[in-house]
Amino acid sequence: MSSHVYKAIELTGSSPDGIQQAIENAIARAAESVHSLRWFEVTETRGHIEDGKISHWQVTLKASFTLDD
């Protein structure tokens, strides 16, 4: 097993469709400009309420990628 050094960044994804989609939106967008993404950790979950119903989700996460050798 090789040794890696990781860099972590914070992302916030949002979606009206749920937590999973908010996470996927954040990771997909980050993957457009950050290569070698390896893991993520959800650190915060929030929601927006309108008329007594959940209308929008926001999920903050740490995403990590390996640094180039």
C-alpha positions in Angstrom: 0.0 0.0 0.0 1.4 3.4 -1.0 1.4 6.4 1.2 -0.7 9.4 0.2 -1.1 13.0 1.3 -4.7 14.3 1.1 -6.0 17.8 0.9 -9.6 18.5 2.2 -11.9 21.2 0.9 -15.3 22.3 2.1 -18.3 22.2 -0.3 -22.0 22.9 0.1 -24.4 21.3 -2.3 -28.1 22.1 -2.6 -31.2 20.5 -4.1 -34.9 20.6 -3.8 -34.9 16.8 -4.3 -33.2 15.6 -1.1 -29.9 15.1 0.8 -28.5 12.5 -1.6 -29.0 14.8 -4.6 -27.4 17.8 -2.8 -24.3 15.6 -2.0 -24.1 14.4 -5.6 -24.5 18.0 -6.9 -21.5 19.1 -4.8 -19.3 16.2 -5.7 -20.1 16.4 -9.4 -19.4 20.1 -9.6 -16.1 19.7 -7.6 -15.0 16.9 -9.9 -15.1 19.3 -12.9 -12.1 21.1 -11.6 -10.5 18.9 -8.8 -9.0 15.6 -9.9 -8.3 12.6 -7.7 -11.3 13.1 -5.3 -11.2 10.1 -2.9 -13.7 10.6 0.0 -16.2 12.8 1.6 -17.7 13.4 5.0 -21.0 15.2 5.6 -20.5 17.8 8.3 -23.8 19.7 8.2 -27.3 19.3 6.9 -29.9 22.1 6.6 -33.3 22.5 5.0 -35.5 25.4 4.0 -39.2 25.3 4.9 -42.0 26.9 3.0 -45.7 26.6 3.9 -44.8 23.9 6.5 -43.0 21.7 4.0 -39.4 21.1 3.2 -38.7 23.0 0.0 -34.9 22.8 -0.3 -31.9 20.9 1.2 -28.3 22.1 1.8 -25.5 19.7 2.7 -22.0 20.9 3.7 -19.3 18.3 3.3 -15.5 17.9 3.4 -14.2 16.3 0.3 -10.6 15.1 0.0 -8.3 14.5 -2.9 -4.8 13.1 -3.2 -1.9 15.5 -3.9 0.2 14.8 -7.0 3.5 13.1 -6.4 
